[in-house]
Amino acid sequence: MSSSSNKKHASTTTSSDQPAVPEPSFSERARTLMYLGRLGSLSTLSRKQPGFPFGSVMPYALDERGRPIFLISSMAMHTQNLKADPRASLFITQPAADGDPLGAARATLIGNILQVPEEEKASVRELYLARHENSRYWVDFADFSFFRMDILDVYYVGGFGVMGWVEADAYEYATPDPLSSSAPGILTHMNADHIDAMILLARTHSQLEATEATMTSVDRLGFHLRLKTTEGMKGIRINFPREVTNPGEIRTVLVEMVQQARQHVSAKP
């Protein structure tokens, strides 16, 4: 198992050989990714072709422990497969901020998927409809049932060279990043309007001269930049001077960081 899954913060090494900087643990990042997602690729074991995985797109919701909940018709191949063998995996990925899918975060959850007991159906139904309102039109049809994954293991990939196993307990007890819902808007704003500021921050924090900069992720502790330099594409992590919990705090902290960076540059002989 990855030791990073049990730590409050994981670390990363920058491309310029700077000391590693703290960032959210793999367990927190995997839980955040699952919280943000609504659709994954579910793979069950084929009943028709024993031993082979059968994958298709599957909407999901999460319970309070981060376990995926599915609403599946009895006519679906997945239902038939799960009735014969509950072992399955669910793959989730996030849209790539810079258009490179291999640089985007993704996670694979491995576990057993079982039908939700009748006494839990009402609470699970509420959770699922809060995530998928359109399902209200067929949720009570007799041929639809709720299923839930009991997670055995999680594999998280945060981008190029960032990957590791996360223990099921670490995933369960992790909480989504407080900026997760607002992160897409922050990335869009920064990449549309503040490229020069990101290039300046890359220069002062990592001594990298870039001609282009893209913010690929942001969390309560800092952000990642993908830089175009004369030596090729580089990825770096820059931390905030203090933890932030909402977009307003990010705006304040980034303004402070850019002002300090400008002062640092102007102070040089």
N, C-alpha and C positions, 0 to 999 in steps of 0.2 A: 504494500500500500504506500501511497505517497505520504511522506511525513508532513507535507504542507497542508494536508486536509485537516489536521488536528490543531493547527496553529491559528491564532487570531488573524494574523496577517501572513501572506506568502511574500516571497521576494522575487525580484527579477533582475537580470543583469543587462545593462545597457550596451548598445553597440560600440560605445566609445570607452569601454572598460571602466566606467564610473562604478563606485561602490553600489551594491544592490540596494534598492529602495523598497520600503514596505508597500504592500498592496493587499487587497482583500484575498482571503484564502480561496483555494479552489472550491471548497465546499460552499462558501458564500457566493462565489461567482456562478457555480452550477445552479444553486437555488434561485439566484436572480434571473438567470437565463430561462429556467423553467417557469418562473413567475410571469415573465414578460411574454412568453410564447403562448400560442393557442392551438398550434397545429404541429404535428410531428409525423415521423415515418415509423409506423408500428410494424414490427416483424414478429410473426408467430411461426411455430413449426408446422409445416405443411402436413395435413392428413393425407392428401392425395399423393404427395411425393415425400415419403417419410425421410426425416433427417435434413431436409432442405428448408431454408427460411423462406417465408412468404411475407413480402412487405408491401404496404400501401399507406396512403395518407390517412391520418386519423386525428380529429379534433380531441382536445383533452381539457380538463380543468384540474385544479389541485385542491386537496384537502389541507387541513391545518398542519399536517406533518410533511407536506410537499409530495404526497403520493398522487400520481396521475389517476384521474377518473375518466372513464370512457362510456359513451352511450352507443351501443352496437345492436344492430338488428340481428335476429336469429338467422336471417337469410345470408348474412355476411360470412365470407370465408373465414374471417378472424374468429367469429363465434364458434364455428365448427372446429377450427384448429385448437382453440383454447379449451373447449370441452374435452378434447382428447389429451392435451398436454398444456399446462398453464405457463410454461416457460416462454419468455418473450423479451424483447428489447424495444426501447423507444428512443429514437434519434431526434434531437432538436438542434436547430441552428439559427443564428440571428442574421439578418441582412448585413452585408459588409458595407461599412461606411465609405470605404474607398473603392468599392466595386470588385474586390478580390475575395472570392468565397473562401479560399484557403487561409486567409488572414482573419476570418470571422470566428467568433466563439461558437462552440458546439459541445453537446454532451450526449452521451449514450447511457440510458438507465437500463439496468438488467434486473429482472425479477420475475415473480409469478403473478399472473393476472387471473383473479378469481371474481366470480359474480358477487356483487354486493348483497349481503344478507337482507332479508325483507325488513327487519327492524331498523336498518340504517338507511333505507331507501329514501325516506323523506328528507333527511338532512343532506344526503348526497345530491338529491334532485335539486335542492335549493342552491348548492354550490355550483352545480353544473350550469343551471339556467342563468346564474349571475354572470357567467363567462360566455355563454352561448344562448342568447335570448331567442334567436330564431328557432332553436330546438323545441321551444314550447309548443310548436304546431304538431310535433310527433312524439314528444317525450312520453306520453301516456298510452301510446299505441301498444297493444298486447305483445307485439313481436319485438319490442325494444327492451333491453335490459342494461342496467349499469354494471360496469366492471371496474375493478381497481387493482393497481399494481402494488404488490408488496415488494419494496426495493431491496435487492441483495447487494448491489454494487453500482457505482457510478464512475464513468470515465469522462474526464473533462479535457477539452482542448481550447486554449485561450487564444490561439493564433500560431504563428510560426515558432516552433521550438518550445512552446508553453503547453505542457500536457501532463496528466497524471491521474492516478486512481483516487477516488474519494470514498471513504468508508460510508456505509449506509447511515450509521448513527450521526456522523459528522454532517452529512447532507441534511438529515432530518432536523437537527438542532440549529442549523444555520438560518439566518434571516435574509430576505432580499435586500439589496442595497437601497437606501432611502432615495437615491437619485434615479433609480431604474426607470420609473415611468416618464420622467422628464428628460432623460438622457438623449433620446433621438432628436428632440427639439434643440437641445444644447449643441449637439454635434452639427446639425444643419446650420444653425446660426454662426457658430465659430468657423465652419468651413466656407461659408458664403461671405462673411464680412470681416474676418479677423486673421487672415492668412499671414499678414506682415507681423502681427503680434506673436503668432505661434512660431514663426521663423526666428524672431528675436528671443523668445523664451528658450528655443532649442539651442541657440548660440550661447546664451549665458548659463544655462543649466547643464549642457552636455558638450559644449565647445564644438558643435557641429555647424558648419556653414551649409544652409539649405537654400535651394531656389524655389521649392514648393513644400508645403506642409499640410497634412490632413490629420485632424483629430479623429481617431478611430474608436476610442472608448473613453468614458469618464465615469468615475465613481466617487464615493465620499472621501477618498484619500488622495486622488490625483487623476491623471489622464495619460493616455498613450498618443504619441504622434508618429505618423509615417512620413518620412522625409525623403525628398529627392535631393541628392548631393552629387558632387562630381565623382564620388566613388561608388555611386549606385544608390539603391533604396536602403534606408536605415530606419529602424524602429527604436523609439526611446520611451521611457517612462519618466514623467515629471510629477512630483508630489506637491500637493498644496501645503502651505506652511501650517495649516491646521485643518482638522476634519470639518467637512461641510455637510449639510443635511437638506438643503433646498436650493433651487435655482438662484434665488436672491443672494444667498451666501456665496455661491460660485461666482456670480458677477462681481461682488465686492472683492473677493480674494484674487480673481484674475486681474482686475484693475490694479490692485496693489502689486501683484507680481510683475506686471508690465511696467509700471512706474519704477519699481526697483531695478528692473532690467535696463531701462533707459538711463537711469542714473548711473548704473554700473558701467554702461558703454561710454557715456559722456565723461566719466571720471578717468577713463584710461588716457594716458599721454598720447 
